[in-house]
Amino acid sequence: MTSCSNNADKCSCTYEPCSRKGNCCQCISYHWEMRELPACLFPAEVEKTYDRSLKKFIEIYSKQI
């Protein structure tokens, strides 16, 4: 990804010291290296737990399918 606009106004991450806040390209890359997903893909109440795991994502959304 060569360029990525700053989306700070749409970023739902509540982890304040995050250096990638608003930079979706960096955020996705960072989390995917750890087999996680970014905050914006989780409901607010789950995002606040900082559990960004694929397991948690599947647990939440498999109930809706």
C-alpha positions in Angstrom: 0.0 0.0 0.0 1.8 3.1 -1.2 -0.6 5.7 0.1 -3.3 5.9 2.7 -5.3 8.9 3.8 -5.8 9.8 7.4 -9.2 8.8 8.7 -8.8 9.9 12.3 -12.4 11.3 12.4 -13.8 7.9 11.6 -11.4 5.8 13.7 -13.2 4.0 16.5 -10.1 2.8 18.3 -10.1 3.8 22.0 -6.5 2.8 22.6 -5.1 6.4 23.0 -1.3 5.8 22.8 -1.8 4.1 19.4 0.5 5.7 16.8 -1.5 4.3 13.9 -4.8 5.9 14.9 -6.6 7.1 11.8 -4.1 5.5 9.4 -6.1 2.4 8.2 -3.3 1.0 6.1 -0.8 0.9 9.0 -3.5 -0.3 11.4 -4.6 -3.2 9.3 -1.0 -4.2 8.6 -0.1 -4.0 12.3 -3.0 -6.1 13.5 -2.9 -8.6 10.7 0.8 -9.4 11.6 -0.6 -10.6 14.9 -3.6 -12.3 13.3 -5.9 -9.7 14.7 -8.4 -7.2 13.2 -8.6 -3.5 13.8 -11.0 -1.8 16.2 -13.3 -0.5 13.5 -14.5 -4.1 12.7 -15.8 -4.7 16.3 -18.9 -3.4 18.1 -18.0 -0.6 20.6 -18.6 -2.7 23.7 -16.2 -5.3 22.4 -13.6 -2.9 21.1 -13.2 -1.5 24.6 -11.9 -4.9 25.8 -9.0 -4.6 23.3 -9.6 -8.3 22.2 -9.0 -7.9 18.5 -8.5 -11.6 17.9 -10.0 -13.5 14.9 -11.6 -15.8 17.4 -13.5 -13.0 19.1 -14.6 -11.6 15.7 -15.9 -15.0 14.6 -17.6 -15.5 18.0 -19.5 -12.2 17.6 -20.4 -12.3 14.0 -21.1 -16.1 13.6 -24.2 -15.5 15.8 -25.5 -13.1 13.3 -25.2 -15.3 10.2 
